Amino acid sequence: MTHSRSMHAGGPAGFTLIEAMITVAVVAILATIALPNYTDYLQRSKLVEAKVGLSDLRVRLEQHFLDMRTYPGACVQPATGPAPAGQIYLPAGTKYFSFECLLTATTYTVAATGSAAHGMAGFAFTVDELDRRRTVALPAGWIGTGSSCWVSKKSGEC
């Protein structure tokens, strides 16, 4: 009589200790590779908020300049209704970045700074009236501070 692996004198056999250890080792290896990549992916996806916010502010500032031949006097927090005369609203509903404007009648610099509460501490980007996009600060492990673009990846790619 031949014995199959699934049959044991007391009933069906389970996994051997070696099989269980191999499974745990494979899962551990996959987790050590996948988790950092997933974390980086999530962080990169949050950078979109800064880029969209800066681009939106730039367009609205340029539109104001075309209409009035001067940049607005201030950027203010969003409220209901149109922005007060001589002012422009900062992006509404942002979670990962805060925005601020440095304005004169003929120049501006708009900055986006990452929120520490949402894992974006260390990120800072700017754009100005000449559409110069700069990466002002990046967290440890990222390359590209001072770049003439908005860095999107740890390697310094824009």
C-alpha positions in Angstrom: 0.0 0.0 0.0 1.3 3.5 -0.9 0.9 6.4 1.4 0.1 9.7 -0.2 1.5 12.9 1.4 -1.9 14.2 2.3 -2.8 11.1 4.3 -1.4 10.4 7.7 -2.2 7.6 10.1 -4.3 10.1 12.1 -5.9 11.9 9.1 -4.8 14.5 6.6 -1.3 16.0 7.2 -0.7 19.8 7.5 2.2 21.9 6.5 5.6 20.9 7.6 7.7 23.3 9.7 10.0 23.9 6.7 7.1 24.8 4.4 5.8 27.3 6.9 9.2 28.8 7.4 9.7 29.2 3.7 6.3 30.9 3.3 7.1 33.3 6.1 10.5 34.1 4.6 9.0 34.8 1.1 6.3 37.0 2.7 9.0 38.9 4.7 11.1 39.4 1.6 8.2 40.7 -0.4 7.2 43.1 2.4 10.7 44.5 2.7 10.6 45.3 -1.1 7.0 46.4 -1.5 6.5 48.5 1.6 9.2 51.2 0.9 8.1 51.4 -2.7 4.5 51.8 -1.7 5.4 54.5 0.8 7.4 56.4 -1.8 4.6 56.1 -4.3 2.1 57.6 -1.8 4.5 60.5 -1.0 5.0 61.2 -4.8 1.3 61.1 -5.3 0.8 63.9 -2.7 3.3 66.1 -4.6 0.6 66.6 -7.2 -1.3 68.9 -4.8 1.7 71.3 -4.7 2.2 71.3 -8.4 -1.5 71.8 -9.2 -1.8 74.6 -6.5 1.2 76.5 -7.7 0.1 76.2 -11.3 -3.4 77.3 -10.5 -2.1 80.3 -8.5 0.3 81.3 -11.3 -2.6 81.3 -13.9 -4.8 83.4 -11.6 -2.0 85.9 -10.9 -1.2 86.2 -14.5 -4.9 86.7 -15.4 -5.1 89.4 -12.7 -2.0 91.1 -14.2 -3.5 90.9 -17.7 -6.8 92.5 -16.5 -5.3 95.1 -14.1 -1.7 95.6 -15.3 -0.6 94.8 -11.8 -0.4 91.8 -9.6 -2.8 91.7 -6.6 -1.9 93.2 -3.3 -2.4 89.9 -1.4 -3.2 86.3 -1.4 -5.8 85.4 1.2 -7.5 82.3 2.6 -10.5 81.1 0.5 -13.9 82.3 1.6 -17.3 82.3 -0.1 -17.9 84.6 -2.9 -15.3 86.4 -5.0 -12.0 87.5 -3.6 -11.9 91.1 -2.3 -10.7 93.7 -4.7 -6.9 93.6 -5.1 -6.6 90.1 -3.6 -6.6 86.6 -4.8 -7.6 83.4 -3.0 -5.0 80.7 -2.1 -5.9 77.2 -3.3 -8.9 75.8 -1.3 -9.2 72.3 0.2 -5.5 71.5 0.4 -4.4 68.8 2.8 -0.7 68.1 2.2 0.7 71.6 1.4 0.2 75.2 2.5 0.6 78.1 0.1 1.8 81.7 0.4 2.5 84.6 -2.0 5.1 87.3 -1.9 3.8 90.0 -4.2 4.8 93.4 -5.6 3.1 95.3 -8.4 5.3 93.7 -11.0 6.7 90.5 -9.5 5.6 87.5 -7.4 6.8 84.3 -5.9 4.4 81.7 -4.8 5.5 78.9 -2.4 4.1 75.6 -1.4 5.4 74.0 1.8 4.7 70.5 2.9 2.6 69.6 5.9 4.4 67.7 8.7 1.1 66.4 9.9 0.6 64.5 6.7 4.1 63.2 6.0 5.2 65.9 3.7 7.6 67.8 5.9 10.7 69.0 4.2 9.1 69.7 0.8 9.1 73.2 -0.5 8.5 74.4 -4.1 8.2 77.9 -5.7 7.2 79.5 -9.0 7.6 83.2 -10.0 6.3 85.6 -12.6 8.9 84.3 -15.1 7.6 80.7 -14.6 10.8 79.7 -12.9 9.9 76.5 -11.1 12.2 75.7 -8.2 12.6 73.0 -5.6 13.6 74.9 -2.5 13.8 72.0 0.0 13.4 68.3 0.1 13.4 65.7 2.9 16.5 63.6 3.7 17.1 60.9 1.1 15.8 63.1 -1.8 18.1 64.6 -4.4 17.5 67.9 -6.3 17.3 70.8 -3.8 17.8 74.0 -5.8 16.7 72.4 -9.1 15.1 74.6 -11.7 12.1 72.3 -11.7 9.7 70.7 -9.3 11.3 67.4 -8.3 9.0 64.4 -8.4 11.2 61.5 -7.5 13.9 60.7 -4.9 16.4 60.5 -7.7 15.9 64.2 -8.5 13.7 63.7 -11.6 11.2 66.3 -12.4 
